[in-house]
Amino acid sequence: MIPTLLLVGLLLGRWWKTTLLLAAVGWPTLLVATGVLDVGRDLGIASALAVVNAGVGVLVAQGLYRAFRELRKPAATE
């Protein structure tokens, strides 16, 4: 489960707000739809963990985007 959410965060990290919302709503919905969890208290915990895991992927993606932009900047000439 964790690698799936990390990958989602990494692939959709450019749109971080949408990605975290998708993780918070989509992952618990998927768990209920597949019968892994019942609707209840554990659903909130699953949602929080999904946001944390996707958030790590988003942070990595944002770091890569920032590093790529820094590399593409023209060098300062004196």
Phi, psi and omega per residue, in radians:
M1 nan -0.776 -3.090
I2 -1.083 -0.816 3.128
P3 -1.064 -0.570 3.115
T4 -1.096 -0.811 -3.130
L5 -1.249 -0.596 3.043
L6 -1.092 -0.724 3.127
L7 -1.156 -0.707 3.078
V8 -1.057 -0.798 3.114
G9 -1.111 -0.663 3.133
L10 -1.199 -0.750 -3.100
L11 -1.309 -0.612 -3.092
L12 -1.878 0.305 -3.048
G13 -1.118 -0.361 3.118
R14 -1.117 -0.611 3.116
W15 -1.853 1.234 -2.935
W16 -1.138 -0.647 -3.134
K17 -1.133 -0.788 3.123
T18 -1.131 -0.690 -3.135
T19 -1.105 -0.780 -3.130
L20 -1.203 -0.633 3.067
L21 -1.144 -0.743 3.100
L22 -1.067 -0.716 3.118
A23 -1.158 -0.726 -3.081
A24 -1.173 -0.589 -3.097
V25 -1.766 -0.741 -3.025
G26 -1.222 -0.737 -3.092
W27 -1.155 -0.858 3.083
P28 -1.076 -0.621 3.091
T29 -1.083 -0.750 3.108
L30 -1.113 -0.708 3.130
L31 -1.128 -0.676 3.114
V32 -1.244 -0.735 -3.100
A33 -1.125 -0.567 -3.132
T34 -1.584 -0.040 3.090
G35 1.456 0.201 3.120
V36 -1.271 -0.701 3.130
L37 -2.211 2.654 2.985
D38 -1.695 2.785 3.090
V39 -1.174 2.193 -3.116
G40 3.006 -2.755 -3.067
R41 -1.119 -0.650 -3.109
D42 -1.159 -0.336 -3.136
L43 -1.153 -0.662 3.084
G44 -1.149 -0.669 3.087
I45 -1.148 -0.731 3.107
A46 -1.087 -0.686 3.120
S47 -1.139 -0.770 3.131
A48 -1.112 -0.750 3.114
L49 -1.149 -0.616 3.094
A50 -1.114 -0.733 3.131
V51 -1.150 -0.713 3.130
V52 -1.109 -0.823 -3.112
N53 -1.157 -0.765 3.093
A54 -1.161 -0.596 3.111
G55 -1.087 -0.637 3.075
V56 -1.103 -0.767 3.092
G57 -1.094 -0.684 3.107
V58 -1.115 -0.751 3.125
L59 -1.075 -0.715 3.101
V60 -1.127 -0.777 3.136
A61 -1.099 -0.767 3.126
Q62 -1.104 -0.667 3.077
G63 -1.110 -0.715 3.101
L64 -1.164 -0.701 3.092
Y65 -1.084 -0.763 -3.133
R66 -1.132 -0.752 3.121
A67 -1.116 -0.718 3.127
F68 -1.113 -0.725 3.115
R69 -1.118 -0.669 3.111
E70 -1.132 -0.659 3.134
L71 -1.227 -0.499 -3.112
R72 -1.453 -0.238 3.134
K73 -1.131 2.432 3.070
P74 -1.163 2.530 -3.126
A75 -1.213 2.484 3.109
A76 -1.283 2.240 3.132
T77 -1.808 2.507 -3.126
E78 -1.829 nan nan
